[in-house]
Each structure stands twice: as C-alpha cells, then as structure tokens.
C-alpha cells in the first residue's frame, strides 16, 4: 500500500512539473513573439506563427528567400536582425533573373547594408532585390549602400529595367512599399522600359502600386537609355500609382537623346488610370556620378528633365500633384536643349499638364544659352513650371514653417530641421 502511495505521489509530481513547463514555455513563446511584433498583450498566449511569419537571420537566408522561384501570396517573412552583405556574392543567373515576388517582407526596422547585386548578362531583363513583383508588400526597411551593378556586357545591351525593390511590377494586383529608408544606394539600368530608385517599370491593366513614407539620401539612378525616375522609371498600360510622403535627395540621369528624367517619375504614357503625388520634398540633380565609364561619367541628361515627372504623355487631369517642392538641378547637357525642362514636367503639351496644387520650386540650377549656370530659365521651358519660392536660395524658415504645418498635419513623421527649417521624414 505504501509503495503504491509513493508511486502515485511521484506520478502526480511529474504531472505538475510537466504542466508547469508547458505553461511557462507557452507564456515565454507568446512573450518572445510579442516582442518581435510589438504586441502589447505579451503574455496572453494569443500570438500565432501566422501573425509574424518566417524570420530571416543571415544574408544567405535572405538571398534564398529573395531568389526562390515559388513565391506565393501567403509568403510572410520578416528580418530578425540587421543584415550586412559585405563579401557576399549575389549574381543573377538563369534560375533567378526573372523571379517574381508575391508575398510580404516586413523589414522590422532592420537594415540591409553593403549589398551589390550583379547583372552580368544583357539578356536578364529585370534588375532588383526582386526582379519582378506581382502583388507583393515591402515595408519597415532600411537599405544602406545597396547597389544594382552592371558590367561591360550588360551595359552594352538595352534591355534591363531596374529598381532597388523591383525591376518590374505588373499583373493586375495591389503592391505596397512603405516606410523605406534609402541611404547611399545606386541603380543602373539600360532599357527604355525604365529605371527608378524603387521600381523600374509599373505596367499591365489593373496593377496598383501604393508607395508611402519613403526617405532617400544620396540615391543615384542611371540609365544608358531613357525614362529614369527618382522612385519610378516608367508607368504605362493603365496602372494606378499613389505616392505620398516622399523625402528624396540624389540624382537621376538618362544618356540617350530622349532623356525623360524626373525627380519622382521618369515617364508616364499609355495610361488612363490615376497617378498621384502628394506631400513631397524632392531635391534631385541631373549629373551622372554613379556610372564611372568615361562614356557617361559626369555628363548631364540631354533633354526633358522634370523636377517631378520627366515626360507626361497622357491627359493631364489623370495626374494630380499636391504639396510638393522641388529643389536641385535641371541643368542639361546641351545649350540648344537647355529649355527642354520644367520644374513639374520636362515635357508635356498644354492638354497633358498634370493638375497641381501648392506645388513649388526653389534654388534650381538651369543652363543658359552660353552654358553658364543660372537660377532662372533662359527662355520659355517646354515643360510645366510650378510657383517659385526663391530663385537663388532655399526657402526661408517662415516658408518652411508653413510647409511643415501642412505636411505634419497629415503625417506626424514629418519633422523639421531646427536650423534650416526644412521638413524631413523620420518614421523610425
């Protein structure tokens, strides 16, 4: 009897121990998952794997994720830590140059740094972390020293559409890019299809792209051909695009005679769907410092340089621009093309000028008939002009104060420099 009692007691003790371990583990897991997600209810045990997805912890894991050929809309990944790609070889090949991303990547406030993606073949058409995107989402991410690189072979062709996130976004679904910080990054493309800071080209009926909270510093975009934008190279085939809360600084350059470079978008054509740009500070130059080949190095775009859009080739009322200021350079490569510019669009007929509200420019460099730098157009531009604030200087603090009040009323991520007064985005 005594032995049975002792045995029962031991069994009961083990049951209690196992129960305690199970409860403790469950609460610890819930807490850990909650920390990753920022869930305030961090001990409820209500967090499931589906809510936070698959963690990416190393550069190799990120490469495997970004280049897999079987992406689906159910894919859900997040960065668990910062990823430094120093010394990592990322080269396009026949198996990954046309990958399509359809899932969700949450950067989780982490940084991808020192990454070079090499395209060494002129037959690989799409250049980006994701060559193509079809219904994908990318958010909460910093890209620092990320470069899309070409060699002599790929630069010799004219087929590569390029963007840091995706070379081509298409196929009739909604795509989202939000809360992305870009620092010291470069994009190189060769196709008339477009090259842009985020996306090379957006196309096909029904495709929708929502871009918001983008902060870029020293973002340089180069194309051997034309249609180059600070964020999007080209939009066509009835795609809807909405850009809000943009703070961008860098350069855009197109080499061939068509040009079509814009601080935000390079070229819009063959498109009967709305495109909007709202709440943006755009500070872009027109000289190429990214591609060091002597054929292109330190040259300026030849023609159709727009502060916001390079070439707007569609009904004007379909595009709206609101609360935007452009600063920088519309200095081009030829004296006789010095007026193929505009602080809104570089090229647009009267019927094709976008609808603008509270859209301005300040301290913009233009080319004179003798090649000198001037701060007022030397003649009548071919493109659309916005309202000048100050011709030869940045706006003063009083003007910036008013601009900041408008921007921050809609998005409190807009802060203000305490010295210059310039608004800037900070959504960290």
C-alpha positions, 0 to 999 in steps of 0.5 A: 500500500505504501509503495503504491502511495509513493508511486502515485505521489511521484506520478502526480509530481511529474504531472505538475512539473510537466504542466508547469513547463508547458505553461511557462514555455507557452507564456515565454513563446507568446512573450518572445513573439510579442516582442518581435511584433510589438504586441502589447498583450505579451503574455496572453498566449494569443500570438500565432506563427501566422501573425509574424511569419518566417524570420530571416537571420543571415544574408544567405537566408535572405538571398534564398528567400529573395531568389526562390522561384515559388513565391506565393501570396501567403509568403510572410517573412520578416528580418530578425536582425540587421543584415550586412552583405559585405563579401557576399556574392549575389549574381543573377543567373538563369534560375533567378533573373526573372523571379517574381515576388508575391508575398510580404517582407516586413523589414522590422526596422532592420537594415540591409547594408553593403549589398551589390547585386550583379547583372552580368548578362544583357539578356536578364531583363529585370534588375532588383532585390526582386526582379519582378513583383506581382502583388507583393508588400515591402515595408519597415526597411532600411537599405544602406549602400545597396547597389544594382551593378552592371558590367561591360556586357550588360551595359552594352545591351538595352534591355534591363529595367531596374529598381532597388525593390523591383525591376518590374511590377505588373499583373493586375494586383495591389503592391505596397512599399512603405516606410523605406529608408534609402541611404547611399544606394545606386541603380543602373539600368539600360532599357527604355522600359525604365529605371527608378530608385524603387521600381523600374517599370509599373505596367499591365491593366489593373496593377496598383502600386501604393508607395508611402513614407519613403526617405532617400539620401544620396540615391543615384539612378542611371540609365544608358537609355531613357525614362529614369525616375527618382522612385519610378522609371516608367508607368504605362498600360493603365496602372494606378500609382499613389505616392505620398510622403516622399523625402528624396535627395540624389540624382537621376540621369538618362544618356540617350537623346530622349532623356525623360528624367524626373525627380519622382517619375521618369515617364508616364504614357499609355495610361488612363488610370490615376497617378498621384503625388502628394506631400513631397520634398524632392531635391534631385540633380541631373549629373551622372556620378554613379556610372564611372565609364568615361562614356557617361561619367559626369555628363548631364541628361540631354533633354526633358528633365522634370523636377517631378515627372520627366515626360507626361504623355497622357491627359493631364487631369489623370495626374494630380500633384499636391504639396510638393517642392522641388529643389536641385538641378535641371541643368542639361547637357546641351545649350540648344536643349537647355529649355527642354525642362520644367520644374513639374514636367520636362515635357508635356503639351498644354492638354497633358499638364498634370493638375497641381496644387501648392506645388513649388520650386526653389534654388534650381540650377538651369543652363543658359544659352552660353552654358553658364549656370543660372537660377532662372530659365533662359527662355520659355521651358517646354515643360510645366513650371510650378510657383517659385519660392526663391530663385537663388536660395532655399526657402526661408524658415517662415516658408518652411514653417508653413510647409511643415504645418501642412505636411505634419498635419497629415503625417506626424513623421514629418519633422523639421530641421531646427536650423534650416527649417526644412521638413524631413521624414523620420518614421523610425 
